[in-house]
Amino acid sequence: MATHNQRREEAFRIARQARRGYVFGLILLASLSAASFGASWFALSNERAHRTLLSVAHEQIHLVQELGLIAARYASIDEPEEQAIWRAELITARNVLLRQHEALLLGDPAQSLPPLTDPLLQSIYFDDPHNVDFALRRFVNLLDLMLMSRNDAINTDIVYQIVSLSRGELPAALDVITTEYRARAQGGIEQLSQITLGAFIATVLSLLLIGRFLFKPVVRRALERTLAVLKAEEALEYSTDHDQITGLPNRHAAHAFFAAKAMRKQKTKIAAIHLDLDDFKMINDVLGHEAGDEVLRVTAKRLAGVVRSSDFVARIGGDDFAVIVPDISDENELIEITNRLRATLAEPMVIQNRTVRVGCAVGVASAEARDTDYERLMVNADIALRDAQSVGDDTVRLYAPAMRAELEERDSLLRDLSRGIESNEIKPFFQPQIDAKTGAVTGFEALVRWNHPKRGVLSPFHFLDLAEKEGFGETIGEIVLSKSLDALIKWEAAGFFVPEVGVNFSSDQLADNGIVDRIRREADAYSVAPERISIEVLETIMIENDDNDVVRNIKRLKENGFSIDLDDFGTGHASISNIRRFDVDRVKIDRSFVSGIDSDENLRKMTLAMVRMAQGLGIDCLAEGVETPGERAVLTQMGCTHLQGYGIGRPMAIHDTFTWLNQYRLFLRSQQKARA
């Protein structure tokens, strides 16, 4: 019995020990699991938070760059409907940028963003040298200033500051933030890896103590956690270096690729090809952003499919792509690669069952790999791209040092022009027009001039094309019209009745649906009858605008009583039917048919044909560029009704017109007395 009881007691003791060991093992395992779970959850939460912060900060950089492009485009548009579209885009992006910035500072539960409490991050946001908060709010304030301005009064210095901030200082400051968030996210992943590894080792040892029956589930859970960490690390690395829409490497990856090539210090050349898609915004507006994203994906696939295996294709902005081309042997090879890129993009795309054609402007820059850096090479390619865009769509330009000087000169002139408009330096000069038979003054043509404080009086040749491209054409046109109407009033007050003043209008101005109402309001403001205002239109405008807003606006101006002069007549191919359809009041024969007409039989024949055509249509005819008495005599004999040119009077400032009018009046009186 004793032996049995002893064995029974021993069995119970062993069972109790096994039970205690099992319970202890379970408690130990549970404790380890709880500690591991808590630490892992904490580390993973931190990693997710930093990854979210990194994503938001990355998006801020893209938004800032996009806002710079939108602001520049918005400032250059004249057409109200397109202005409204760009303005809405600008306001939306601006609000998103500010909302994200507030979320990064104050926290946003919806995005799992904590408030900013870390001293180092606070220092980056609020202290020098970075002061991200100040730079971003300054950027937003500049946007607000531009949005508060009427489009015709947008300060180009503000636009220039916005574009400069969006391309340099602000992205650089935000990049400091993204670098810090990226480091913290990476640190969180490493911490999570260490916690997981420690928990894994402790769990394995515990499982060896409590038996193999719990080993497999724990190992499986540990492996799952390890795989999750690896996937999170891979996802973070991929999102840092790749564009989410196209899958191409991004600007950061392109920089890294260039740095790797430059480190080899080879004597070969490396090139950057910067491509900007033409009319991409129109695709987004007409077909929608999903279609726009598909165009980007197709573009990325095509570009990657035609480059060499050693080349590097990246998406570096909204509709901007870059190709880094290492080991260039000569310029011909670079041109061949560029032509392949353009050719593949020129092929039609089928997007949402619609055929879409996408061209591109291209800027190309190259340099010795060991003698340049990524930023300088890309800036040079961007300068070449801007030069290509100034020429027109689907254009290629290779960077040349002169381009930088031209761009700086252009930017300097643009800043001066913006200041000059505000400083009242834009003024009309007036050239007199007379009746060919009587010699009486019939009007003045207003010719825009810029009284530059350093360069003197500049003709339109030096600044008008730039002004119209940068959105100042309408403003300058309004200045010339207003000052011309004011001149009519001043001449009359001084005792000189000038029947009319001619004001030139470009095709872009005449395409504006509000042009007729603005001219009418300006005439009413000065109490000037419409028939005393001559709208001068180039002959080429009739040829290029057969049936659109330009035609309709010219007809409306005519219906409102304004005179229509067809300028530079004879240099284009305007038909008689077009002249009649536009109901032109007068044609102005170009100076090329007038100079030397008294000694050139062919000129006389051509000009006589134009004069007789005008007579046949019952409209007046003015000869421009009359300089000599011989030319004046021949034109008068032909039947030309009006004359204008240096032989009558040079273009002059308003204060000089009074002297000229007085002297010319005395001259006419003396002639009348002589004839009497």
C-alpha positions as CSV (number, residue, x, y, z in Angstrom):
1,M,0.0,0.0,0.0
2,A,2.8,2.4,1.0
3,T,4.5,1.7,-2.2
4,H,1.3,2.3,-4.2
5,N,0.7,5.5,-2.2
6,Q,4.2,6.7,-2.8
7,R,3.9,6.1,-6.5
8,R,0.5,7.8,-6.5
9,E,2.0,10.7,-4.6
10,E,4.9,10.8,-6.9
11,A,2.6,10.8,-9.9
12,F,0.6,13.6,-8.4
13,R,3.8,15.5,-7.6
14,I,5.0,15.0,-11.2
15,A,1.6,16.0,-12.5
16,R,1.6,19.1,-10.3
17,Q,5.1,20.0,-11.4
18,A,4.2,19.4,-15.1
19,R,1.0,21.5,-14.5
20,R,3.0,24.2,-12.8
21,G,5.6,24.0,-15.5
22,Y,2.9,24.2,-18.2
23,V,1.1,27.1,-16.5
24,F,4.5,28.8,-15.9
25,G,5.3,28.3,-19.6
26,L,1.9,29.6,-20.7
27,I,2.3,32.6,-18.3
28,L,5.8,33.2,-19.6
29,L,4.7,32.8,-23.2
30,A,1.7,35.1,-22.6
31,S,3.9,37.7,-20.9
32,L,6.5,37.5,-23.7
33,S,3.7,37.7,-26.3
34,A,2.0,40.6,-24.6
35,A,5.3,42.5,-24.2
36,S,6.2,41.7,-27.8
37,F,2.8,42.8,-29.0
38,G,2.9,46.0,-27.0
39,A,6.3,46.9,-28.2
40,S,5.6,45.9,-31.7
41,W,2.3,47.8,-31.8
42,F,4.0,50.9,-30.4
43,A,6.9,50.7,-32.9
44,L,4.6,49.9,-35.8
45,S,2.2,52.7,-34.8
46,N,5.2,55.1,-34.8
47,E,6.4,53.8,-38.1
48,R,3.0,54.2,-39.6
49,A,2.6,57.7,-38.3
50,H,6.0,58.7,-39.6
51,R,5.2,57.0,-43.0
52,T,1.9,59.0,-43.1
53,L,3.8,62.2,-42.2
54,L,6.4,61.4,-44.9
55,S,3.6,60.9,-47.5
56,V,1.9,64.2,-46.6
57,A,5.2,66.0,-46.6
58,H,6.1,64.5,-50.1
59,E,2.7,65.6,-51.3
60,Q,3.3,69.1,-50.0
61,I,6.5,69.3,-52.2
62,H,4.5,68.2,-55.2
63,L,1.7,70.7,-54.4
64,V,4.2,73.5,-54.1
65,Q,5.8,72.7,-57.4
66,E,2.3,72.3,-59.0
67,L,1.2,75.6,-57.5
68,G,4.2,77.3,-59.1
69,L,3.3,76.0,-62.5
70,I,-0.4,76.8,-62.1
71,A,0.4,80.3,-60.8
72,A,2.6,81.0,-63.8
73,R,0.0,79.7,-66.2
74,Y,-2.8,81.6,-64.5
75,A,-0.9,84.8,-64.8
76,S,-0.3,84.3,-68.5
77,I,-3.9,83.6,-69.5
78,D,-6.2,86.4,-71.0
79,E,-9.4,84.4,-71.8
80,P,-11.9,84.6,-68.9
81,E,-13.2,81.1,-69.0
82,E,-9.7,79.6,-69.0
83,Q,-8.7,82.0,-66.3
84,A,-11.6,80.7,-64.2
85,I,-10.5,77.1,-64.7
86,W,-6.9,77.9,-63.7
87,R,-8.1,80.1,-60.8
88,A,-10.2,77.2,-59.4
89,E,-7.2,74.8,-59.8
90,L,-5.0,77.4,-58.0
91,I,-7.5,77.9,-55.1
92,T,-8.0,74.1,-54.7
93,A,-4.3,73.3,-54.6
94,R,-3.7,76.2,-52.2
95,N,-6.3,75.1,-49.8
96,V,-5.1,71.5,-49.8
97,L,-1.5,72.7,-49.2
98,L,-2.6,74.9,-46.2
99,R,-4.8,72.2,-44.8
100,Q,-2.0,69.6,-44.9
101,H,0.4,72.1,-43.3
102,E,-2.1,72.6,-40.4
103,A,-2.6,68.9,-40.1
104,L,1.2,68.4,-39.8
105,L,1.4,71.0,-37.1
106,L,-1.8,70.5,-35.1
107,G,-2.5,66.8,-35.9
108,D,-5.4,65.2,-37.7
109,P,-7.1,62.2,-36.3
110,A,-8.7,61.4,-39.7
111,Q,-5.2,60.8,-41.1
112,S,-3.8,59.4,-37.9
113,L,-1.5,62.4,-37.6
114,P,-0.3,63.4,-34.1
115,P,0.3,67.0,-33.1
116,L,3.8,68.4,-33.6
117,T,5.5,68.1,-30.2
118,D,9.0,66.9,-31.0
119,P,11.6,69.7,-30.3
120,L,13.7,68.9,-33.3
121,L,10.8,68.9,-35.7
122,Q,9.5,72.1,-34.1
123,S,12.9,73.7,-34.6
124,I,12.8,72.8,-38.3
125,Y,9.4,74.2,-38.7
126,F,9.7,77.4,-36.8
127,D,13.4,78.3,-36.5
128,D,16.2,79.3,-38.8
129,P,17.8,78.2,-41.1
130,H,14.8,76.2,-42.4
131,N,11.7,77.9,-40.8
132,V,9.4,75.8,-43.0
133,D,6.3,77.4,-41.4
134,F,7.4,80.9,-42.3
135,A,8.4,79.9,-45.9
136,L,5.2,78.1,-46.6
137,R,2.9,80.8,-45.2
138,R,4.9,83.4,-47.2
139,F,4.2,81.2,-50.2
140,V,0.5,81.0,-49.4
141,N,0.4,84.8,-48.8
142,L,1.9,85.4,-52.2
143,L,-0.7,83.2,-53.7
144,D,-3.5,85.1,-51.9
145,L,-2.1,88.4,-53.1
146,M,-2.1,87.1,-56.7
147,L,-5.7,85.7,-56.3
148,M,-6.9,89.1,-54.8
149,S,-5.6,90.9,-57.9
150,R,-7.6,91.4,-61.0
151,N,-5.9,89.4,-63.8
152,D,-5.1,92.5,-65.7
153,A,-3.2,93.9,-62.6
154,I,-1.3,90.8,-61.5
155,N,2.1,91.8,-60.2
156,T,4.6,89.8,-62.1
157,D,7.1,90.2,-59.3
158,I,4.6,88.2,-57.1
159,V,4.4,85.6,-59.8
160,Y,8.1,85.5,-60.1
161,Q,8.5,85.1,-56.3
162,I,5.9,82.3,-56.3
163,V,7.6,80.4,-59.1
164,S,11.0,80.9,-57.5
165,L,9.8,79.7,-54.1
166,S,8.1,76.7,-55.8
167,R,11.3,75.7,-57.5
168,G,13.9,76.4,-54.9
169,E,13.6,77.6,-51.3
170,L,10.3,76.0,-50.3
171,P,10.9,72.5,-51.8
172,A,14.4,72.5,-50.2
173,A,12.9,73.4,-46.8
174,L,10.2,70.8,-47.1
175,D,12.8,68.2,-48.3
176,V,14.5,68.7,-44.8
177,I,11.2,67.7,-43.2
178,T,10.8,64.6,-45.5
179,T,14.4,63.6,-44.8
180,E,13.7,63.7,-41.0
181,Y,10.4,61.8,-41.4
182,R,12.1,59.2,-43.6
183,A,14.8,58.7,-41.1
184,R,12.3,58.3,-38.3
185,A,10.2,55.9,-40.3
186,Q,13.4,53.9,-41.1
187,G,14.3,54.0,-37.4
188,G,10.9,52.8,-36.4
189,I,11.3,49.8,-38.8
190,E,14.7,49.0,-37.4
191,Q,13.3,49.2,-33.9
192,L,10.5,47.0,-34.8
193,S,12.9,44.6,-36.4
194,Q,15.0,44.5,-33.2
195,I,11.9,44.0,-31.0
196,T,10.6,41.2,-33.3
197,L,14.0,39.5,-33.3
198,G,14.3,39.6,-29.5
199,A,10.7,38.4,-29.1
200,F,11.4,35.6,-31.5
201,I,14.5,34.3,-29.7
202,A,12.8,34.5,-26.3
203,T,9.8,32.7,-27.6
204,V,11.8,29.9,-29.1
205,L,13.7,29.3,-25.8
206,S,10.4,29.3,-23.9
207,L,8.8,26.9,-26.3
208,L,11.8,24.5,-25.9
209,L,11.0,24.5,-22.2
210,I,7.2,23.9,-22.4
211,G,7.3,21.5,-25.3
212,R,7.2,21.3,-29.0
213,F,3.4,21.3,-29.2
214,L,3.4,25.1,-28.9
215,F,6.5,25.7,-31.1
216,K,5.0,25.8,-34.6
217,P,2.2,28.5,-34.0
218,V,4.6,30.9,-32.3
219,V,7.3,30.5,-35.0
220,R,4.6,31.1,-37.6
221,R,3.5,34.3,-35.9
222,A,7.1,35.5,-35.6
223,L,7.8,34.8,-39.2
224,E,4.6,36.7,-40.2
225,R,5.8,39.7,-38.2
226,T,9.2,39.6,-39.8
227,L,7.7,39.4,-43.3
228,A,5.4,42.4,-42.4
229,V,8.5,44.4,-41.4
230,L,10.3,43.5,-44.6
231,K,7.2,44.4,-46.7
232,A,6.8,47.7,-44.9
233,E,10.5,48.5,-45.5
234,E,10.2,47.6,-49.2
235,A,7.1,49.7,-49.5
236,L,8.7,52.7,-47.9
237,E,11.8,52.4,-50.0
238,Y,9.7,52.1,-53.2
239,S,7.4,55.1,-52.4
240,T,10.5,57.2,-51.6
241,D,12.1,56.6,-55.0
242,H,9.2,56.0,-57.4
243,D,6.2,57.9,-58.9
244,Q,2.9,56.4,-57.8
245,I,1.1,57.0,-61.1
246,T,3.6,55.8,-63.7
247,G,5.8,53.5,-61.6
248,L,8.8,55.4,-63.0
249,P,11.7,56.5,-60.7
250,N,11.1,60.1,-59.4
251,R,13.3,63.1,-59.2
252,H,15.0,61.8,-56.0
253,A,16.0,58.5,-57.8
254,A,17.2,60.4,-60.9
255,H,19.5,62.5,-58.6
256,A,20.9,59.3,-57.1
257,F,21.4,57.7,-60.5
258,F,23.3,60.8,-61.7
259,A,25.4,60.8,-58.5
260,A,26.4,57.1,-59.1
261,K,27.4,57.8,-62.7
262,A,29.3,61.0,-61.8
263,M,31.3,59.2,-59.1
264,R,33.0,57.1,-61.8
265,K,34.8,60.4,-62.9
266,Q,34.9,59.2,-66.5
267,K,35.8,61.6,-69.3
268,T,32.5,60.7,-71.2
269,K,29.6,63.1,-71.4
270,I,26.3,62.8,-69.6
271,A,23.1,64.4,-70.8
272,A,19.7,65.4,-69.4
273,I,16.7,65.4,-71.7
274,H,13.7,67.4,-70.2
275,L,10.4,66.7,-71.9
276,D,7.2,68.7,-71.2
277,L,3.9,67.4,-72.7
278,D,2.0,69.9,-74.9
279,D,-1.6,70.7,-73.9
280,F,-1.7,68.1,-71.1
281,K,-4.0,70.4,-69.0
282,M,-6.5,70.4,-71.8
283,I,-6.6,66.5,-71.7
284,N,-7.3,66.7,-68.0
285,D,-10.0,69.3,-68.5
286,V,-11.7,67.6,-71.4
287,L,-11.3,63.9,-70.7
288,G,-10.8,64.0,-66.9
289,H,-7.9,63.2,-64.5
290,E,-8.2,59.5,-65.0
291,A,-7.6,59.9,-68.7
292,G,-4.7,62.3,-67.8
293,D,-3.1,59.6,-65.6
294,E,-3.5,57.0,-68.3
295,V,-1.7,59.4,-70.7
296,L,1.1,59.7,-68.2
297,R,1.4,55.9,-67.9
298,V,1.4,55.4,-71.7
299,T,4.0,58.1,-72.0
300,A,6.2,56.5,-69.4
301,K,5.9,53.1,-71.0
302,R,6.8,54.5,-74.4
303,L,9.8,56.5,-73.2
304,A,11.2,53.6,-71.3
305,G,10.7,51.4,-74.4
306,V,12.9,53.5,-76.8
307,V,15.9,54.4,-74.6
308,R,19.1,52.4,-74.2
309,S,19.5,50.0,-71.4
310,S,22.0,52.3,-69.7
311,D,19.6,55.3,-69.8
312,F,17.4,56.4,-66.9
313,V,13.8,57.6,-67.4
314,A,12.1,59.5,-64.6
315,R,8.9,61.5,-64.0
316,I,10.0,64.7,-62.3
317,G,6.8,66.7,-62.2
318,G,3.2,67.0,-63.3
319,D,3.7,66.4,-67.1
320,D,7.5,66.6,-67.0
321,F,9.7,63.7,-67.7
322,A,13.5,63.5,-67.7
323,V,15.9,61.1,-69.3
324,I,19.4,60.9,-67.9
325,V,21.7,59.7,-70.7
326,P,25.2,58.6,-69.6
327,D,28.2,57.8,-71.7
328,I,27.4,60.0,-74.7
329,S,30.0,59.6,-77.4
330,D,28.9,62.6,-79.6
331,E,26.1,65.0,-80.2
332,N,24.7,63.0,-83.1
333,E,24.0,60.1,-80.7
334,L,22.2,62.4,-78.3
335,I,20.1,63.9,-81.2
336,E,19.2,60.4,-82.3
337,I,18.0,59.4,-78.8
338,T,16.0,62.7,-78.6
339,N,14.3,62.0,-82.0
340,R,13.3,58.5,-80.9
341,L,11.7,60.0,-77.8
342,R,9.8,62.5,-79.8
343,A,8.7,60.0,-82.4
344,T,7.3,57.6,-79.9
345,L,5.3,60.3,-78.3
346,A,4.0,61.6,-81.6
347,E,2.2,58.3,-82.3
348,P,-1.6,58.5,-81.4
349,M,-2.7,57.1,-78.1
350,V,-6.1,55.5,-77.5
351,I,-7.4,56.8,-74.2
352,Q,-11.0,55.9,-73.1
353,N,-11.8,54.8,-76.6
354,R,-10.7,58.2,-78.0
355,T,-7.6,58.9,-80.1
356,V,-5.3,61.4,-78.4
357,R,-2.2,63.0,-79.8
358,V,0.5,64.2,-77.5
359,G,3.4,66.3,-78.6
360,C,6.2,67.6,-76.4
361,A,8.7,70.5,-76.0
362,V,12.2,69.2,-75.3
363,G,15.2,70.8,-73.7
364,V,18.5,69.0,-73.9
365,A,21.7,69.7,-71.9
366,S,25.0,67.8,-71.8
367,A,28.3,68.1,-70.0
368,E,31.4,66.2,-68.9
369,A,30.3,63.8,-66.2
370,R,33.1,64.7,-63.9
371,D,32.7,68.5,-64.4
372,T,29.0,69.0,-63.6
373,D,26.3,68.2,-61.0
374,Y,22.8,67.1,-61.3
375,E,21.1,70.4,-60.4
376,R,23.2,72.4,-62.8
377,L,22.6,69.9,-65.6
378,M,18.8,69.9,-65.0
379,V,18.7,73.7,-64.8
380,N,20.5,73.9,-68.1
381,A,18.0,71.4,-69.6
382,D,15.1,73.4,-68.2
383,I,16.5,76.6,-69.7
384,A,16.7,74.9,-73.1
385,L,13.1,73.6,-72.5
386,R,11.9,77.2,-71.8
387,D,13.6,78.4,-75.0
388,A,11.8,75.6,-76.9
389,Q,8.5,76.5,-75.4
390,S,9.0,80.2,-76.4
391,V,9.2,79.0,-80.0
392,G,6.1,76.8,-79.9
393,D,4.8,73.3,-79.3
394,D,6.8,70.2,-80.4
395,T,10.1,72.0,-80.5
396,V,13.6,70.8,-79.4
397,R,16.4,73.0,-78.2
398,L,19.9,72.1,-77.2
399,Y,21.3,74.2,-74.3
400,A,23.8,76.8,-75.2
401,P,25.4,79.3,-72.7
402,A,23.9,82.2,-74.6
403,M,20.4,80.9,-73.6
404,R,21.1,81.6,-69.9
405,A,22.1,85.1,-70.8
406,E,19.0,85.5,-73.0
407,L,16.8,84.1,-70.2
408,E,18.3,86.5,-67.7
409,E,17.9,89.4,-70.1
410,R,14.3,88.4,-70.7
411,D,13.5,88.0,-67.0
412,S,15.2,91.4,-66.3
413,L,13.2,93.0,-69.1
414,L,10.0,91.4,-67.8
415,R,10.6,92.7,-64.3
416,D,11.3,96.2,-65.7
417,L,8.2,96.0,-67.8
418,S,6.1,95.1,-64.8
419,R,7.6,98.0,-62.8
420,G,7.3,100.3,-65.9
421,I,3.5,99.6,-66.2
422,E,3.1,100.5,-62.5
423,S,5.3,103.6,-62.9
424,N,3.4,105.0,-65.9
425,E,6.3,104.5,-68.3
426,I,4.1,103.0,-71.0
427,K,2.8,105.8,-73.3
428,P,1.5,106.3,-76.8
429,F,3.4,108.4,-79.3
430,F,1.2,110.0,-82.0
431,Q,1.9,110.1,-85.7
432,P,-0.3,112.5,-87.7
433,Q,-2.4,111.6,-90.7
434,I,-3.6,114.2,-93.3
435,D,-6.0,114.5,-96.2
436,A,-4.0,114.0,-99.4
437,K,-5.7,116.8,-101.3
438,T,-6.4,119.5,-98.7
439,G,-3.6,118.7,-96.3
440,A,-6.0,118.9,-93.3
441,V,-5.2,116.8,-90.3
442,T,-7.6,113.9,-90.2
443,G,-6.2,112.1,-87.2
444,F,-3.3,110.5,-85.3
445,E,-2.2,106.9,-85.0
446,A,-1.3,105.9,-81.4
447,L,1.9,103.9,-81.4
448,V,3.0,102.4,-78.0
449,R,6.3,103.4,-76.6
450,W,8.1,102.5,-73.3
451,N,10.0,105.3,-71.7
452,H,12.6,103.1,-70.0
453,P,14.5,105.0,-67.3
454,K,17.9,103.5,-68.4
455,R,17.4,102.5,-72.1
456,G,15.4,105.5,-73.2
457,V,12.3,105.3,-75.4
458,L,11.8,101.8,-76.7
459,S,9.7,100.9,-79.7
460,P,7.2,97.9,-79.6
461,F,9.9,95.7,-81.3
462,H,11.8,95.6,-78.0
463,F,9.1,94.6,-75.6
464,L,5.6,94.0,-77.1
465,D,5.9,90.3,-78.1
466,L,7.2,89.5,-74.6
467,A,4.5,91.6,-73.0
468,E,1.7,89.7,-74.9
469,K,3.3,86.3,-74.1
470,E,3.4,87.1,-70.4
471,G,-0.1,88.5,-70.2
472,F,0.6,92.2,-70.2
473,G,-0.9,92.8,-73.7
474,E,-4.4,93.6,-72.5
475,T,-3.1,96.0,-69.8
476,I,-0.8,97.9,-72.3
477,G,-3.7,98.0,-74.8
478,E,-6.0,99.6,-72.2
479,I,-3.2,102.2,-71.3
480,V,-2.8,103.2,-74.9
481,L,-6.6,103.4,-75.5
482,S,-7.1,105.5,-72.4
483,K,-4.3,107.9,-73.1
484,S,-5.3,108.2,-76.7
485,L,-8.9,109.2,-75.7
486,D,-7.4,111.6,-73.2
487,A,-5.3,113.1,-76.0
488,L,-8.4,113.8,-78.1
489,I,-9.9,115.8,-75.2
490,K,-6.7,117.7,-74.6
491,W,-6.3,118.6,-78.3
492,E,-9.8,119.9,-78.5
493,A,-9.4,121.9,-75.2
494,A,-6.3,123.5,-76.8
495,G,-8.2,124.6,-79.9
496,F,-7.2,121.7,-82.2
497,F,-10.0,119.5,-83.4
498,V,-8.6,116.1,-84.4
499,P,-11.3,114.0,-86.1
500,E,-10.1,110.6,-84.9
501,V,-7.3,108.6,-83.3
502,G,-6.2,105.1,-84.5
503,V,-5.4,102.4,-81.9
504,N,-3.8,99.1,-82.8
505,F,-5.3,95.8,-81.4
506,S,-3.7,92.4,-81.6
507,S,-5.5,89.1,-82.4
508,D,-5.4,88.0,-78.8
509,Q,-7.0,91.3,-77.6
510,L,-9.7,91.0,-80.3
511,A,-10.4,87.4,-79.3
512,D,-11.4,88.5,-75.8
513,N,-15.2,88.4,-75.5
514,G,-15.1,91.5,-73.2
515,I,-13.1,93.7,-75.6
516,V,-16.1,95.5,-77.2
517,D,-17.7,96.4,-73.9
518,R,-14.4,97.6,-72.5
519,I,-13.7,99.9,-75.4
520,R,-17.3,101.2,-75.3
521,R,-17.0,101.9,-71.6
522,E,-13.7,103.7,-72.1
523,A,-15.2,105.9,-74.9
524,D,-18.2,106.7,-72.7
525,A,-15.9,107.6,-69.8
526,Y,-14.2,110.3,-72.0
527,S,-17.4,111.3,-73.8
528,V,-15.8,110.4,-77.1
529,A,-18.0,109.3,-80.0
530,P,-17.2,105.8,-81.3
531,E,-16.7,107.1,-84.9
532,R,-13.7,109.1,-83.6
533,I,-11.9,105.9,-82.6
534,S,-10.3,103.8,-85.4
535,I,-9.6,100.2,-84.6
536,E,-6.5,99.2,-86.5
537,V,-6.4,95.6,-87.4
538,L,-3.5,93.8,-89.2
539,E,-4.4,92.2,-92.5
540,T,-3.1,88.9,-91.3
541,I,-5.7,88.8,-88.6
542,M,-8.4,88.5,-91.3
543,I,-6.5,85.7,-93.0
544,E,-5.9,83.7,-89.8
545,N,-9.3,84.2,-88.2
546,D,-12.0,83.3,-90.7
547,D,-14.9,82.6,-88.4
548,N,-14.3,82.9,-84.6
549,D,-14.5,85.4,-81.7
550,V,-12.1,87.8,-83.5
551,V,-14.5,88.1,-86.5
552,R,-17.5,88.4,-84.2
553,N,-15.9,91.1,-82.1
554,I,-14.8,93.1,-85.1
555,K,-18.3,93.0,-86.4
556,R,-19.7,94.1,-83.0
557,L,-17.2,97.0,-82.9
558,K,-18.4,98.1,-86.3
559,E,-22.0,97.8,-85.2
560,N,-21.2,100.0,-82.2
561,G,-20.0,102.8,-84.5
562,F,-16.2,102.3,-84.3
563,S,-14.2,102.6,-87.5
564,I,-12.2,99.7,-88.8
565,D,-8.8,100.2,-90.5
566,L,-7.0,97.4,-92.2
567,D,-3.3,97.9,-91.4
568,D,-0.3,96.8,-93.5
569,F,-2.5,96.2,-96.5
570,G,-0.8,94.4,-99.3
571,T,1.6,92.2,-97.2
572,G,-0.9,89.4,-96.8
573,H,-3.5,87.7,-98.9
574,A,-6.8,89.3,-97.7
575,S,-9.5,88.9,-100.3
576,I,-12.0,91.5,-101.5
577,S,-14.8,89.3,-100.0
578,N,-13.1,89.4,-96.6
579,I,-12.7,93.2,-96.8
580,R,-16.3,93.5,-97.5
581,R,-17.3,90.9,-94.9
582,F,-15.4,92.8,-92.2
583,D,-17.0,96.1,-93.5
584,V,-13.6,97.9,-93.4
585,D,-13.7,101.7,-93.5
586,R,-10.2,102.2,-94.7
587,V,-7.2,100.2,-95.9
588,K,-3.6,101.3,-95.0
589,I,-1.2,100.6,-97.7
590,D,2.0,99.2,-96.2
591,R,5.2,101.3,-96.4
592,S,6.9,98.7,-98.5
593,F,4.7,99.8,-101.5
594,V,5.3,103.5,-100.8
595,S,9.0,103.9,-100.3
596,G,10.5,104.9,-103.7
597,I,7.2,104.9,-105.5
598,D,8.1,108.1,-107.4
599,S,11.0,106.3,-109.1
600,D,9.8,102.6,-109.4
601,E,7.2,101.8,-112.1
602,N,6.4,98.4,-110.6
603,L,5.6,99.9,-107.2
604,R,3.3,102.5,-108.9
605,K,1.4,99.8,-110.7
606,M,0.9,97.7,-107.6
607,T,-0.1,100.6,-105.4
608,L,-2.4,102.0,-108.1
609,A,-4.2,98.6,-108.3
610,M,-4.8,98.8,-104.5
611,V,-6.0,102.4,-104.6
612,R,-8.5,101.6,-107.4
613,M,-9.7,98.5,-105.5
614,A,-10.4,100.7,-102.5
615,Q,-12.2,103.2,-104.7
616,G,-14.2,100.4,-106.3
617,L,-15.3,99.2,-102.8
618,G,-16.1,102.8,-101.7
619,I,-13.6,102.8,-98.9
620,D,-10.8,105.2,-98.0
621,C,-7.2,104.5,-98.6
622,L,-4.2,105.7,-96.5
623,A,-0.5,105.4,-97.6
624,E,2.0,104.7,-94.8
625,G,5.6,105.6,-94.8
626,V,5.4,108.7,-96.9
627,E,8.7,110.5,-96.6
628,T,9.4,112.6,-99.7
629,P,7.4,115.3,-101.6
630,G,7.8,113.1,-104.7
631,E,6.1,110.1,-103.0
632,R,3.4,112.4,-101.7
633,A,2.7,113.9,-105.1
634,V,2.5,110.4,-106.9
635,L,0.1,109.0,-104.2
636,T,-2.1,112.1,-104.3
637,Q,-2.3,111.9,-108.1
638,M,-3.3,108.2,-107.9
639,G,-6.3,109.2,-105.7
640,C,-5.0,108.0,-102.3
641,T,-7.2,109.8,-99.8
642,H,-4.9,110.0,-96.7
643,L,-1.2,110.1,-96.0
644,Q,1.0,109.2,-93.1
645,G,4.8,109.0,-92.6
646,Y,7.9,110.9,-91.6
647,G,7.4,113.3,-94.5
648,I,4.2,114.4,-92.7
649,G,5.4,114.0,-89.1
650,R,7.3,111.6,-86.9
651,P,5.7,109.8,-84.0
652,M,5.8,112.2,-81.0
653,A,4.9,112.4,-77.4
654,I,1.6,114.1,-76.4
655,H,3.3,117.3,-75.3
656,D,5.1,117.6,-78.7
657,T,1.8,117.2,-80.7
658,F,0.6,120.7,-79.6
659,T,3.7,122.3,-81.1
660,W,3.4,120.3,-84.3
661,L,-0.4,121.1,-84.6
662,N,0.3,124.8,-84.2
663,Q,3.1,124.9,-86.6
664,Y,1.2,122.8,-89.2
665,R,-1.8,125.1,-88.9
666,L,0.4,128.1,-89.6
667,F,2.0,126.2,-92.5
668,L,-1.5,125.5,-94.1
669,R,-2.5,129.1,-93.7
670,S,0.6,130.3,-95.4
671,Q,0.0,127.9,-98.3
672,Q,-3.6,129.2,-98.5
673,K,-2.4,132.8,-98.6
674,A,0.2,131.9,-101.3
675,R,-2.5,130.3,-103.5
676,A,-4.8,133.3,-103.0
